Amino acid sequence: MARFVYDYLSFEEMADLPLEDTVVRINRSAAVVKGGRRFSFSALTVVGNRDGVVGLGYGKAKEVPSAVEKAVKDAKKHLLRIPRVGTSIPHEIEARHDASLVRLLPAAPGTGILAGATVRAVVELAGVRDILTKAYGSTNPMNLAKATLHALASLRMREAVEAERKVSLG
């Protein structure tokens, strides 16, 4: 099992970041009670500054706006710093969450974001502009978003690997 070491932002670093949010998925569930159906909503949102910081949040409430608000608040608590090289990512990477597997590949400048809606939302708000992606297995938005976040958080720059191994990688 892979161990993820996330580069979370501190509260001081978060305070003055101009963050944008995107709703990835809103789910309605119903409980059948004596008087009929009682609906509740859950929302999955991505928050980021389009410059290397991104977070994922989940919220549940009786109304959609409240669920989205809770999800955005949750996402702001889990902001990660993502390494990038130019407008792409430093290297190819795969990550899995439950039955979803996501493969991210660096792309040449001008390629754009070739990804499905869920993966696109995460990488766009992370500030990646050129990337190739492929999702395998389950396309459940929650699992895809978490797998994408695991992949982005697992990226490492060449300098960090060289320092960790105490070698030069050429």
Backbone as CSV, one residue per row, in Angstrom:
resi,resn,N_x,N_y,N_z,CA_x,CA_y,CA_z,C_x,C_y,C_z
1,MET,0.846,-1.187,0.000,0.000,0.000,0.000,0.886,1.243,0.000
2,ALA,0.587,2.167,-0.870,1.392,3.388,-0.969,1.129,4.294,0.226
3,ARG,2.190,4.922,0.710,2.069,5.874,1.795,2.160,7.268,1.205
4,PHE,1.182,8.102,1.485,1.156,9.444,0.934,1.652,10.441,1.955
5,VAL,2.618,11.255,1.558,3.125,12.321,2.416,2.703,13.624,1.756
6,TYR,1.639,14.218,2.284,1.091,15.411,1.674,1.790,16.663,2.162
7,ASP,1.894,17.646,1.281,2.473,18.939,1.610,1.324,19.915,1.871
8,TYR,0.706,19.797,3.062,-0.423,20.654,3.417,0.050,22.078,3.679
9,LEU,-0.833,23.040,3.417,-0.543,24.437,3.700,-0.917,24.739,5.142
10,SER,-0.174,25.632,5.769,-0.504,26.061,7.135,-1.601,27.130,7.059
11,PHE,-2.225,27.426,8.184,-3.292,28.424,8.213,-2.782,29.804,7.807
12,GLU,-1.519,30.112,8.150,-0.952,31.414,7.788,-0.801,31.525,6.264
13,GLU,-0.374,30.438,5.627,-0.201,30.446,4.174,-1.543,30.542,3.454
14,MET,-2.592,29.952,4.052,-3.916,29.948,3.438,-4.611,31.294,3.519
15,ALA,-4.306,32.040,4.543,-5.064,33.248,4.860,-5.228,34.218,3.697
16,ASP,-4.168,34.472,2.938,-4.245,35.489,1.893,-4.238,34.910,0.474
17,LEU,-4.627,33.639,0.317,-4.689,33.036,-1.010,-6.023,33.348,-1.686
18,PRO,-5.996,33.799,-2.949,-7.254,34.010,-3.672,-7.728,32.665,-4.241
19,LEU,-8.668,32.023,-3.558,-9.092,30.680,-3.956,-10.379,30.692,-4.775
20,GLU,-10.419,29.799,-5.763,-11.631,29.576,-6.556,-12.165,28.200,-6.190
21,ASP,-13.488,28.017,-6.350,-14.024,26.688,-6.094,-14.903,26.227,-7.257
22,THR,-14.959,24.917,-7.439,-15.764,24.290,-8.480,-16.530,23.131,-7.867
23,VAL,-17.796,23.041,-8.186,-18.599,21.913,-7.727,-18.426,20.780,-8.730
24,VAL,-17.931,19.652,-8.263,-17.698,18.498,-9.130,-18.959,17.655,-9.230
25,ARG,-19.630,17.451,-8.104,-20.793,16.559,-8.101,-21.733,16.929,-6.962
26,ILE,-23.033,16.928,-7.253,-24.055,17.072,-6.218,-24.890,15.802,-6.264
27,ASN,-25.058,15.173,-5.116,-25.806,13.927,-5.046,-27.033,14.116,-4.160
28,ARG,-28.182,13.614,-4.630,-29.408,13.685,-3.835,-29.728,12.287,-3.322
29,SER,-29.989,12.183,-2.031,-30.418,10.898,-1.488,-31.746,11.109,-0.768
30,ALA,-32.538,10.057,-0.718,-33.870,10.175,-0.125,-34.055,9.148,0.981
31,ALA,-34.674,9.581,2.069,-35.072,8.671,3.140,-36.591,8.617,3.109
32,VAL,-37.148,7.437,3.026,-38.599,7.312,2.984,-39.119,7.275,4.418
33,VAL,-39.967,8.252,4.724,-40.541,8.363,6.068,-42.064,8.324,5.945
34,LYS,-42.743,8.382,7.072,-44.202,8.265,7.105,-44.893,9.275,6.174
35,GLY,-44.405,10.494,6.129,-45.040,11.539,5.325,-44.602,11.561,3.867
36,GLY,-43.696,10.705,3.459,-43.203,10.720,2.080,-41.693,10.566,2.059
37,ARG,-41.068,11.271,1.125,-39.606,11.174,1.016,-38.960,12.414,1.627
38,ARG,-37.863,12.198,2.349,-37.099,13.316,2.895,-35.754,13.320,2.175
39,PHE,-35.472,14.415,1.453,-34.256,14.489,0.645,-33.120,15.146,1.409
40,SER,-31.911,14.676,1.136,-30.718,15.357,1.632,-29.719,15.376,0.478
41,PHE,-28.774,16.294,0.555,-27.842,16.504,-0.552,-26.401,16.429,-0.063
42,SER,-25.552,15.937,-0.944,-24.111,15.955,-0.659,-23.415,16.617,-1.838
43,ALA,-22.338,17.306,-1.561,-21.607,18.025,-2.602,-20.121,17.703,-2.511
44,LEU,-19.513,17.535,-3.668,-18.067,17.323,-3.779,-17.497,18.539,-4.500
45,THR,-16.580,19.259,-3.860,-16.018,20.462,-4.473,-14.501,20.412,-4.481
46,VAL,-13.938,21.162,-5.418,-12.491,21.338,-5.512,-12.208,22.817,-5.348
47,VAL,-11.203,23.139,-4.536,-10.808,24.526,-4.303,-9.340,24.661,-4.682
48,GLY,-8.985,25.744,-5.357,-7.588,25.959,-5.722,-7.333,27.388,-6.140
49,ASN,-6.046,27.714,-6.312,-5.697,29.071,-6.721,-5.126,29.113,-8.132
50,ARG,-5.160,27.987,-8.855,-4.626,27.854,-10.219,-3.125,28.153,-10.275
51,ASP,-2.453,28.002,-9.122,-1.012,28.249,-9.075,-0.325,27.296,-8.104
52,GLY,-0.672,25.999,-8.192,0.026,25.011,-7.386,-0.594,24.664,-6.052
53,VAL,-1.796,25.176,-5.767,-2.472,24.849,-4.513,-3.867,24.334,-4.840
54,VAL,-4.224,23.163,-4.265,-5.537,22.572,-4.539,-6.003,21.765,-3.333
55,GLY,-7.328,21.680,-3.158,-7.905,20.901,-2.069,-9.245,20.324,-2.482
56,LEU,-9.633,19.247,-1.832,-10.878,18.546,-2.148,-11.746,18.504,-0.895
57,GLY,-13.050,18.784,-1.054,-13.926,18.793,0.105,-15.265,18.135,-0.165
58,TYR,-15.895,17.646,0.910,-17.165,16.950,0.818,-18.066,17.474,1.922
59,GLY,-19.324,17.804,1.565,-20.252,18.310,2.569,-21.653,17.782,2.340
60,LYS,-22.396,17.605,3.438,-23.769,17.106,3.349,-24.695,18.029,4.123
61,ALA,-25.903,18.241,3.559,-26.890,19.088,4.222,-28.276,18.820,3.638
62,LYS,-29.284,19.464,4.218,-30.664,19.310,3.748,-30.942,20.117,2.477
63,GLU,-30.135,21.161,2.230,-30.284,21.967,1.016,-28.958,22.008,0.262
64,VAL,-29.045,22.192,-1.054,-27.853,22.199,-1.911,-26.863,23.313,-1.536
65,PRO,-27.301,24.574,-1.388,-26.331,25.629,-1.069,-25.554,25.364,0.224
66,SER,-26.228,24.818,1.217,-25.560,24.514,2.487,-24.535,23.403,2.304
67,ALA,-24.892,22.395,1.506,-23.967,21.282,1.247,-22.725,21.784,0.512
68,VAL,-22.908,22.662,-0.471,-21.782,23.217,-1.226,-20.909,24.066,-0.315
69,GLU,-21.533,24.875,0.525,-20.796,25.724,1.463,-19.933,24.884,2.413
70,LYS,-20.518,23.787,2.921,-19.771,22.892,3.811,-18.622,22.218,3.078
71,ALA,-18.863,21.838,1.831,-17.825,21.173,1.039,-16.656,22.118,0.758
72,VAL,-16.958,23.373,0.450,-15.908,24.365,0.195,-15.096,24.607,1.470
73,LYS,-15.787,24.689,2.595,-15.110,24.877,3.881,-14.186,23.698,4.178
74,ASP,-14.657,22.477,3.890,-13.860,21.269,4.085,-12.641,21.265,3.160
75,ALA,-12.838,21.677,1.912,-11.738,21.704,0.933,-10.649,22.680,1.366
76,LYS,-11.047,23.810,1.944,-10.070,24.805,2.398,-9.237,24.300,3.570
77,LYS,-9.746,23.295,4.297,-8.994,22.701,5.399,-7.942,21.714,4.903
78,HIS,-8.075,21.273,3.657,-7.195,20.235,3.124,-6.457,20.699,1.867
79,LEU,-5.893,21.886,1.901,-5.167,22.405,0.745,-3.768,21.801,0.659
80,LEU,-3.392,21.393,-0.554,-2.083,20.789,-0.805,-1.291,21.638,-1.782
81,ARG,0.033,21.602,-1.640,0.915,22.264,-2.595,1.333,21.229,-3.629
82,ILE,1.202,21.566,-4.905,1.489,20.638,-5.997,2.705,21.133,-6.787
83,PRO,3.728,20.274,-6.973,4.883,20.689,-7.781,4.543,20.681,-9.273
84,ARG,5.043,21.669,-9.989,4.818,21.761,-11.433,6.110,22.155,-12.129
85,VAL,6.215,21.786,-13.402,7.337,22.203,-14.238,6.724,22.977,-15.392
86,GLY,6.906,24.281,-15.394,6.265,25.107,-16.420,4.757,25.025,-16.267
87,THR,4.089,24.564,-17.332,2.635,24.452,-17.294,2.172,23.000,-17.136
88,SER,3.116,22.091,-16.910,2.772,20.676,-16.790,3.284,20.105,-15.466
89,ILE,3.322,18.776,-15.384,3.795,18.105,-14.173,5.198,17.569,-14.407
90,PRO,5.973,17.303,-13.345,7.369,16.897,-13.524,7.573,15.508,-14.139
91,HIS,6.660,14.579,-13.895,6.852,13.224,-14.423,5.522,12.482,-14.478
92,GLU,5.518,11.338,-15.177,4.331,10.493,-15.266,4.058,9.862,-13.905
93,ILE,2.777,9.706,-13.583,2.430,9.090,-12.295,1.055,8.434,-12.379
94,GLU,0.897,7.387,-11.574,-0.384,6.695,-11.438,-0.762,6.695,-9.967
95,ALA,-2.068,6.767,-9.702,-2.535,6.653,-8.319,-3.901,5.995,-8.318
96,ARG,-4.155,5.277,-7.232,-5.411,4.545,-7.103,-6.121,5.001,-5.836
97,HIS,-7.444,5.059,-5.935,-8.264,5.220,-4.739,-9.463,4.309,-4.931
98,ASP,-9.606,3.329,-4.034,-10.630,2.294,-4.151,-10.540,1.651,-5.537
99,ALA,-11.613,1.704,-6.332,-11.606,1.018,-7.627,-11.218,1.940,-8.776
100,SER,-10.814,3.163,-8.474,-10.436,4.114,-9.525,-8.922,4.212,-9.628
101,LEU,-8.433,4.192,-10.853,-7.013,4.365,-11.120,-6.868,5.515,-12.102
102,VAL,-5.974,6.452,-11.807,-5.755,7.606,-12.674,-4.292,7.638,-13.090
103,ARG,-4.041,7.842,-14.376,-2.683,8.006,-14.888,-2.551,9.430,-15.413
104,LEU,-1.539,10.141,-14.936,-1.270,11.515,-15.371,0.066,11.538,-16.104
105,LEU,0.078,12.155,-17.283,1.298,12.237,-18.083,1.602,13.691,-18.411
106,PRO,2.883,14.097,-18.299,3.229,15.473,-18.681,2.992,15.675,-20.180
107,ALA,2.654,16.887,-20.563,2.398,17.187,-21.968,3.159,18.445,-22.383
108,ALA,3.391,18.568,-23.686,4.094,19.728,-24.233,3.242,20.983,-24.088
109,PRO,3.886,22.153,-23.970,3.122,23.401,-23.871,2.175,23.563,-25.059
110,GLY,0.940,23.967,-24.767,-0.060,24.150,-25.814,-0.984,22.960,-25.991
111,THR,-0.699,21.862,-25.322,-1.530,20.666,-25.448,-2.900,20.862,-24.813
112,GLY,-2.923,21.515,-23.669,-4.170,21.704,-22.945,-4.400,20.575,-21.955
113,ILE,-5.593,20.545,-21.387,-5.941,19.513,-20.413,-6.829,18.489,-21.105
114,LEU,-6.275,17.301,-21.328,-7.057,16.221,-21.919,-7.471,15.304,-20.781
115,ALA,-8.696,15.532,-20.275,-9.166,14.797,-19.101,-10.676,14.846,-19.031
116,GLY,-11.250,13.914,-18.285,-12.682,13.929,-18.017,-13.017,15.047,-17.050
117,ALA,-14.295,15.252,-16.805,-14.753,16.394,-16.007,-14.177,16.421,-14.594
118,THR,-14.162,15.286,-13.918,-13.695,15.251,-12.528,-12.201,15.514,-12.429
119,VAL,-11.420,14.797,-13.230,-9.960,14.972,-13.214,-9.608,16.373,-13.696
120,ARG,-10.326,16.870,-14.699,-10.097,18.220,-15.226,-10.271,19.276,-14.138
121,ALA,-11.330,19.160,-13.339,-11.587,20.138,-12.278,-10.420,20.199,-11.302
122,VAL,-9.889,19.033,-10.931,-8.791,18.992,-9.957,-7.512,19.579,-10.554
123,VAL,-7.117,19.144,-11.759,-5.845,19.615,-12.318,-5.912,21.077,-12.755
124,GLU,-7.083,21.538,-13.205,-7.237,22.953,-13.582,-7.003,23.863,-12.379
125,LEU,-7.669,23.554,-11.266,-7.534,24.393,-10.080,-6.180,24.227,-9.397
126,ALA,-5.451,23.160,-9.754,-4.086,22.991,-9.239,-3.106,23.848,-10.040
127,GLY,-3.536,24.356,-11.184,-2.676,25.222,-11.982,-1.941,24.506,-13.095
128,VAL,-2.306,23.270,-13.374,-1.682,22.523,-14.478,-2.450,22.856,-15.744
129,ARG,-1.748,23.304,-16.792,-2.422,23.709,-18.030,-2.212,22.727,-19.178
130,ASP,-1.174,21.903,-19.099,-0.885,20.939,-20.159,-0.673,19.568,-19.543
131,ILE,-1.611,18.653,-19.804,-1.528,17.320,-19.196,-2.381,16.328,-19.985
132,LEU,-1.913,15.091,-20.010,-2.676,13.989,-20.597,-3.095,13.091,-19.440
133,THR,-4.346,12.648,-19.433,-4.810,11.801,-18.339,-5.609,10.633,-18.884
134,LYS,-5.670,9.570,-18.092,-6.514,8.432,-18.419,-7.024,7.846,-17.121
135,ALA,-8.339,7.611,-17.051,-8.957,7.008,-15.873,-9.314,5.564,-16.184
136,TYR,-8.969,4.678,-15.273,-9.290,3.264,-15.417,-10.170,2.835,-14.257
137,GLY,-10.983,1.797,-14.465,-11.804,1.266,-13.385,-13.026,2.128,-13.146
138,SER,-13.361,2.323,-11.893,-14.561,3.066,-11.518,-14.431,4.543,-11.891
139,THR,-15.515,5.118,-12.385,-15.514,6.546,-12.715,-16.341,7.338,-11.703
140,ASN,-16.502,6.787,-10.513,-17.168,7.480,-9.424,-16.409,8.788,-9.165
141,PRO,-17.087,9.951,-9.242,-16.394,11.239,-9.093,-15.573,11.373,-7.816
142,MET,-16.085,10.865,-6.698,-15.362,10.964,-5.427,-14.039,10.201,-5.518
143,ASN,-14.080,8.962,-5.997,-12.873,8.150,-6.095,-11.895,8.705,-7.120
144,LEU,-12.403,9.201,-8.259,-11.524,9.789,-9.279,-10.830,11.039,-8.747
145,ALA,-11.580,11.893,-8.064,-11.001,13.125,-7.519,-9.929,12.804,-6.481
146,LYS,-10.197,11.836,-5.609,-9.214,11.470,-4.588,-7.985,10.822,-5.224
147,ALA,-8.183,9.982,-6.233,-7.050,9.351,-6.922,-6.193,10.418,-7.601
148,THR,-6.840,11.400,-8.221,-6.109,12.490,-8.879,-5.318,13.299,-7.857
149,LEU,-5.929,13.578,-6.726,-5.244,14.318,-5.666,-4.067,13.518,-5.112
150,HIS,-4.238,12.200,-4.939,-3.128,11.344,-4.492,-1.978,11.425,-5.495
151,ALA,-2.315,11.355,-6.792,-1.283,11.398,-7.829,-0.544,12.736,-7.800
152,LEU,-1.282,13.828,-7.764,-0.657,15.156,-7.755,0.198,15.358,-6.504
153,ALA,-0.282,14.871,-5.367,0.456,15.032,-4.113,1.713,14.169,-4.089
154,SER,1.738,13.091,-4.878,2.888,12.184,-4.907,3.990,12.641,-5.863
155,LEU,3.726,13.681,-6.647,4.737,14.187,-7.578,5.922,14.755,-6.812
156,ARG,7.134,14.516,-7.341,8.331,15.064,-6.697,9.242,15.685,-7.745
157,MET,9.862,16.768,-7.363,10.795,17.453,-8.254,12.137,16.732,-8.226
158,ARG,12.889,16.873,-9.297,14.196,16.232,-9.418,15.123,16.615,-8.264
159,GLU,15.137,17.889,-7.893,16.019,18.370,-6.829,15.697,17.689,-5.494
160,ALA,14.400,17.483,-5.226,13.992,16.851,-3.967,14.450,15.392,-3.915
161,VAL,14.345,14.693,-5.044,14.778,13.294,-5.104,16.295,13.203,-4.959
162,GLU,17.019,14.108,-5.633,18.484,14.124,-5.527,18.923,14.366,-4.084
163,ALA,18.275,15.307,-3.425,18.635,15.627,-2.036,18.306,14.453,-1.107
164,GLU,17.179,13.813,-1.339,16.765,12.689,-0.515,17.710,11.500,-0.665
165,ARG,18.134,11.220,-1.890,19.012,10.073,-2.156,20.498,10.412,-2.045
166,LYS,20.799,11.717,-1.967,22.188,12.203,-1.917,22.995,11.769,-3.137
167,VAL,22.371,11.872,-4.317,23.026,11.544,-5.592,22.609,12.585,-6.628
168,SER,23.334,12.596,-7.751,22.951,13.454,-8.870,22.290,12.579,-9.931
169,LEU,21.122,12.997,-10.391,20.379,12.198,-11.360,20.679,12.636,-12.800
170,GLY,21.720,13.410,-12.990,22.167,13.762,-14.345,21.460,14.921,-14.862
